[in-house]
Amino acid sequence: MSQRGRFITLEGGEGVGKSTNLALVADWIEAQGIEVVRTREPGGTARAEAIRGLLLDADVTEPLEDDAELLLVFAARAQHLASKIRPALARGAWVVCDRFTDATFAYQGGGRGIPAARISALEAFVQQGLQPDLTLLLDMPMQAAQRRLQGRLDRDGEQRDRFEREHGEFFEAVRRAYLERAAAAPDRIAVIDASDDLATVQHRLLAHLQAQVAAWR
Ligand code: Z5A
């Protein structure tokens, strides 16, 4: 039987560069001759992407209740884990995922104010002990990240989604919650300063990834 693959997540607030750097991480692992599955949350499979649509849709007038939002996040995750992440890890592929449960603690916990114990209960139920092996947390001041996000939205002609329309205090609370998670799990979560130019951030990210992969060997 092949050895279980590694599970790597990228985290951080909007606009910090997760999508951009996921490609770098996945390409580097692939260059080591390892099968890589690139995915994202919420989403990653057809049904989970449909749930993502419910979560991000900003045009529906009926407000989405916080508990309903939390349950939708974990419903999408249960589907994603069962039909994509676990099978990939079981055959020895490495999974590189744009956001996972640290985002739930940051957005639904820090941002919405849902008690961490309630999130932990769902985490235990849905994940059955599965955790990322490594989380790369891209961190930078919220206002600079907002400028990057706006640049991307302008470039691609996109509207802000339901989360992207939140106010500054929400995003500050999300960032604080992420940094608290990192302080509580320093062996798993690496905080990467994402405020510099892309080449500098990517150099930092790769240095950390390479050191971690070497330690796993
Ligand atoms: N959510 C939740 O509430 N609970 C959960 O459990 C989960 C998610 C899993 C969708 O996530 C929403 O779901 C998210 C939280 C919620 N809400 N929000 N907002 P998402 O990951 O799809 O959405 P996002 O954070 O908005 O992603 P994003 O806008 O695509 O941001 P990004 O991936 O971090 O950034 P990027 O697209 O790679 O980069 C943004 C721009 O900056 C782009 O033009 C880049 O070319 C540029 N860039 C990147 N790096 C640099 C550097 N270093 N310098 C200069 N410019 C750069």
Residues whose N, C-alpha, C, O or C-beta is under 5 A from the ligand:
A	BS01	Z5A	G12 G13 E14 G15 V16 G17 K18 S19 T20 E41 P42 V73 R99 F100 A103 T104 Y107 R148 L149 R152 F163 E164 A194 D196 D197 L198 V201
